[in-house]
Amino acid sequence: MTRSSKITIFLALLVVVVIGMGTVIFRQYYSHQVHIKITQAQIDDVLRKKFPRSKKYLKIVEINFSNPQATLIKGTDKVRIGLDANVFIGLGKMGESYKGGTTIICKVAYNDKKKQFVLKEAEFERLDIDKIPDKYLEITKELARQVSKDYINSIPVYTLSEKDTKQVLASWLLKSLTIEEEVVKITLGLPQ
């Protein structure tokens, strides 16, 4: 065997050993899954920063949404968001105000491109406004539907840390997301 073939064999063996050790060290370091908990209070804090919001229709009907409150729906991946709803019908200061509330249901979902957990697939559930005239009820409901799509969808409720090596590595695979005991429980990790 020549000296150059011995060096080639040695280098090939060294590469195999380094790759093998690297794999073992990576598996050992990353043998644990990453668990994240998002509380109802955290979601409430995020929503408070996004509201109040208003929506108008033909400058005659304006609906203002405020005071968001999240309720986690146990055993699902869904959140019910309650909002105070104030409707003003009229022009300028001439008109009537009506008060009530609305609820929207949405999912907590993982956006792997942005490494965020977001509210998604928001659906209008109900609108209760006291004494609103029937002729304005449907347009008010439609404005509430638009708010659920325009303002609730894609609100990030948790962003993975780019500084946390385990979160960065685990961010490639969502293993589970469930709501239990007023907490969104998330498990991330690579297959074992």
C-alpha atoms as one frame of an Amber mdcrd trajectory, in Angstrom:
protein
   0.000   0.000   0.000   1.317   3.380  -0.914   1.561   6.261   1.470  -1.163
   8.269  -0.354  -3.653   5.355  -0.275  -3.013   4.915   3.475  -3.730   8.613
   3.997  -6.912   8.361   1.899  -8.152   5.354   3.928  -7.272   7.113   7.189
  -9.134  10.279   6.146 -12.178   8.252   5.023 -12.255   6.438   8.373 -11.832
   9.739  10.206 -14.774  11.247   8.308 -16.953   8.207   9.150 -15.984   8.401
  12.834 -16.645  12.177  12.983 -20.037  11.799  11.281 -20.955   8.913  13.599
 -19.898  10.834  16.706 -21.719  13.906  15.480 -24.898  11.880  15.015 -24.598
  10.327  18.482 -23.916  13.716  20.107 -26.787  15.347  18.203 -29.204  12.568
  19.228 -27.982  12.705  22.816 -28.291  16.483  22.989 -31.596  16.489  21.206
 -33.185  13.394  22.697 -35.797  15.521  24.475 -38.798  17.092  22.905 -39.558
  20.762  23.347 -42.715  21.509  25.318 -44.360  24.918  25.179 -47.331  26.195
  27.147 -49.398  29.188  26.085 -51.805  30.403  28.738 -55.164  32.042  28.272
 -53.698  35.191  29.876 -50.920  35.304  27.253 -53.496  35.122  24.452 -55.586
  37.827  26.174 -52.491  40.084  26.342 -51.823  39.632  22.615 -55.467  40.345
  21.732 -55.593  43.475  23.915 -52.804  44.947  21.779 -54.878  44.397  18.610
 -58.132  45.975  19.817 -60.236  48.166  19.793 -61.031  47.976  16.067 -63.817
  49.570  14.049 -65.521  48.688  10.794 -67.839  50.975   8.801 -70.455  50.396
   6.170 -71.501  53.274   3.870 -70.681  55.779   6.637 -74.054  54.918   8.174
 -73.256  51.823  10.240 -70.119  51.629  12.367 -69.281  48.773  14.680 -66.547
  49.025  17.277 -65.030  45.881  18.802 -63.155  46.073  22.091 -62.280  44.240
  25.305 -61.243  40.864  23.812 -61.384  37.862  26.124 -60.132  34.434  25.111
 -61.571  31.179  26.379 -59.638  28.012  25.577 -61.884  25.129  24.490 -60.648
  22.042  26.349 -59.808  18.941  24.309 -59.531  20.879  21.028 -57.139  23.246
  19.310 -59.687  26.083  19.403 -60.134  29.397  21.178 -63.395  31.303  21.629
 -62.877  35.060  21.584 -65.525  37.295  23.092 -65.608  40.975  22.132 -67.713
  43.886  23.282 -69.542  45.296  20.258 -70.867  48.857  20.056 -72.886  49.720
  16.959 -73.578  53.295  15.875 -76.216  53.846  13.192 -76.481  57.354  11.772
 -74.423  60.205  10.386 -71.965  62.243  12.400 -73.314  62.601  15.918 -76.896
  62.149  14.789 -77.919  58.562  15.337 -78.345  55.756  17.822 -75.836  53.557
  19.654 -76.459  49.930  20.518 -74.341  47.759  22.792 -73.762  44.047  22.939
 -71.190  41.415  22.180 -69.880  38.977  19.620 -67.955  35.722  19.736 -65.520
  34.282  17.242 -64.010  30.791  17.259 -60.577  30.118  15.788 -57.826  27.518
  15.838 -54.358  27.813  17.276 -52.124  26.664  14.419 -48.408  26.478  13.688
 -46.905  28.600  10.908 -43.647  26.751  10.290 -42.307  29.404   7.887 -42.523
  32.147  10.519 -41.954  29.781  13.476 -45.095  31.155  15.151 -48.269  29.856
  16.693 -51.108  31.924  15.254 -54.871  32.243  15.434 -56.298  30.815  12.221
 -59.560  29.886  10.505 -61.541  32.440  12.505 -65.283  31.941  12.217 -68.010
  34.276  13.367 -70.112  32.481  15.991 -72.715  34.955  17.250 -73.650  38.613
  17.600 -75.961  39.876  20.339 -76.839  43.573  20.125 -79.742  44.880  22.212
 -82.613  46.595  20.398 -80.859  46.988  17.034 -83.377  47.552  14.208 -83.932
  44.419  12.097 -82.978  46.231   8.879 -79.421  46.753  10.223 -78.969  43.342
  11.818 -77.625  41.497   8.746 -75.119  44.201   7.801 -73.931  44.300  11.419
 -73.438  40.511  11.354 -71.527  40.821   8.071 -69.232  43.440   9.615 -68.606
  41.062  12.531 -67.758  38.270  10.031 -65.275  40.579   8.293 -63.628  41.444
  11.588 -63.134  37.750  12.332 -61.375  37.311   8.979 -59.506  40.617   8.811
 -58.382  41.100  12.397 -58.278  37.708  14.090 -56.716  35.464  11.420 -52.929
  35.241  11.606 -52.496  37.000  14.960 -49.303  35.459  16.394 -49.789  34.285
  19.981 -46.299  32.769  20.439 -43.054  32.997  18.468 -40.286  30.444  18.868
 -36.992  31.841  20.096 -34.235  31.988  17.477 -31.711  32.026  20.333 -32.914
  28.737  21.850 -31.085  25.972  19.963 -33.559  23.282  21.043 -36.534  25.357
  19.843 -34.807  26.063  16.519 -34.086  22.366  15.938 -37.529  21.279  17.130
 -39.317  23.904  15.040 -39.215  21.601  12.033 -41.897  19.289  13.357 -45.060
  19.894  15.362 -45.919  16.693  17.197 -49.020  17.796  19.096 -51.131  20.796
  20.022 -54.002  20.443  22.491 -55.824  22.547  25.023 -55.915  21.160  28.534
 -56.648  22.869  31.848 -56.756  26.410  30.384 -53.357  26.009  28.687 -52.399
  25.357  25.057 -49.896  22.484  25.291 -47.516  22.136  22.378 -44.911  19.476
  21.697 -42.240  19.999  19.041 -39.444  17.649  18.023 -37.713  15.526  15.456
 -38.728  11.880  15.026 -36.845   9.577  17.417
